[in-house]
Amino acid sequence: MDWDAWLFRLNPERFDIAGLFSDGVNALTSLSLGTNWLNVSDRHPFALYVSGPEYRGIYLIGHLVDGEYTDTGGPGWIDLADRKKKRHYIDVAIDKAFLKTPITLDEMRKAKTLDRVTKSLGQRGGSPMGLTKAEWNLIDKWAKKRRGSRKLPKSS
């Protein structure tokens, strides 16, 4: 299936979320492609979902800006083995800023359009997850109403 957009996931148990975003949105320059590295295209939009009990939500919207490349994890990865592991990456650009408040998992679960997405978020792996046009349009609509923070907000 050809996807219209992507949902990337970051796990705060494996990646230093607070450290990554301490300098604001400009600190995020690339994302790991995991299992879907053959399916992404430049300019595709994406949403960044952060898991874990403290965050659980979509915090920013961006788009893919460059072709796929292979590299080691580098800083940000908590585990040394993750830092040294070669992965497929793509450069990204953040559209404007963090959302003022995240789109929470609870909100997403209430939207029938996102049933497939929320079921997948409870499973391991699969980042990034392809989004249909209807799924992306709903996430983007919510995000447009929340744009504007320069720092990572806390989930409520």
C-alpha positions in Angstrom: 0.0 0.0 0.0 1.1 3.5 -0.7 1.0 5.7 2.4 0.2 9.4 2.5 2.0 10.2 5.7 3.9 8.5 8.6 3.7 8.2 12.3 7.1 7.9 13.9 7.4 6.6 17.5 10.0 7.4 20.1 10.3 5.3 23.3 11.6 7.3 26.3 13.0 4.1 27.8 15.4 3.8 24.8 15.8 7.4 23.7 16.5 10.5 25.8 13.4 12.5 24.8 13.9 15.4 27.2 17.5 15.7 26.2 16.7 15.7 22.5 14.2 18.4 22.9 15.9 20.6 25.5 17.1 22.9 22.7 13.7 23.1 21.1 12.5 21.8 17.7 15.8 22.4 15.9 17.4 19.5 17.8 15.5 16.9 15.8 17.1 16.5 12.4 16.6 12.9 11.4 14.5 9.8 12.4 15.1 6.1 12.2 13.1 4.3 9.5 12.9 0.9 11.1 11.0 -1.7 8.9 9.5 0.8 6.4 12.6 2.4 5.0 11.8 1.3 1.4 8.4 3.0 1.5 9.1 6.6 2.5 9.4 9.5 0.1 10.8 13.0 0.4 8.2 15.6 1.4 5.9 13.0 3.0 4.4 14.5 6.2 4.9 12.8 9.5 3.7 13.0 13.1 6.0 12.2 16.1 4.4 10.1 18.8 6.2 9.7 22.1 5.3 6.6 24.1 5.6 5.9 27.8 3.5 6.8 30.8 4.9 10.4 31.1 4.3 11.4 27.5 1.9 9.2 25.3 1.0 11.5 22.5 1.8 13.3 19.3 4.1 16.3 20.0 5.0 17.6 16.6 4.3 17.5 12.9 7.0 17.7 10.2 7.9 16.4 6.8 10.7 14.2 5.3 13.3 16.2 3.5 16.0 13.9 2.1 16.6 10.4 0.9 17.3 7.4 3.2 20.8 6.7 4.5 22.4 4.3 6.8 24.3 5.4 10.0 24.9 4.6 13.6 22.5 5.9 16.3 24.7 8.5 17.8 23.7 10.7 20.8 20.3 10.5 22.2 20.1 6.7 22.4 20.2 5.7 26.1 21.8 2.2 25.6 25.3 2.0 24.2 24.3 -0.9 21.9 21.6 1.3 20.4 24.1 4.1 19.7 26.4 1.7 17.8 23.7 -0.1 15.8 23.5 0.8 12.2 20.0 1.9 11.1 18.2 3.5 8.2 17.5 7.2 8.7 15.9 10.0 6.9 16.4 13.8 7.5 13.3 15.6 8.7 12.1 19.2 9.0 9.7 20.3 11.8 6.8 22.3 10.6 6.7 25.4 12.8 7.0 24.2 16.4 5.9 21.7 19.0 2.2 21.4 19.6 1.1 23.5 22.5 -0.5 20.4 24.0 0.0 16.9 22.7 -2.6 14.9 20.8 -3.0 12.3 23.5 -3.5 8.6 23.1 -6.9 9.0 24.8 -8.0 11.5 22.2 -6.9 9.3 19.4 -8.7 6.3 20.8 -12.0 8.3 20.7 -11.7 8.8 17.0 -13.0 5.9 14.9 -10.8 7.1 12.0 -7.7 6.2 14.1 -8.8 2.7 15.3 -6.0 1.0 13.3 -3.4 3.5 14.5 -4.2 3.2 18.2 -4.3 -0.6 18.1 -0.9 -0.5 16.5 0.6 1.8 19.2 0.1 -0.9 21.8 2.4 -3.2 19.9 6.2 -3.3 19.6 8.0 -2.2 16.6 6.7 -1.0 13.3 8.0 2.6 13.3 7.3 4.5 11.2 3.7 3.4 10.7 2.1 4.4 7.4 -1.0 6.6 7.7 -3.9 6.7 5.2 -5.1 10.0 3.9 -8.1 10.0 6.3 -5.9 9.2 9.3 -3.4 11.9 8.4 -6.1 14.5 7.7 -7.5 14.1 11.2 -4.1 14.2 12.9 -3.1 17.3 10.9 -6.4 19.0 11.6 -5.9 18.6 15.4 -2.3 19.6 15.1 -3.1 22.9 13.3 -5.2 24.0 16.3 -2.3 23.4 18.7 0.9 24.7 17.0 3.1 27.2 18.7 5.4 26.0 21.6 9.2 26.2 21.2 9.8 23.6 24.0 8.5 20.1 24.7 5.2 20.3 26.6 4.4 17.8 29.3 1.5 15.4 28.8 -1.4 15.9 31.2 
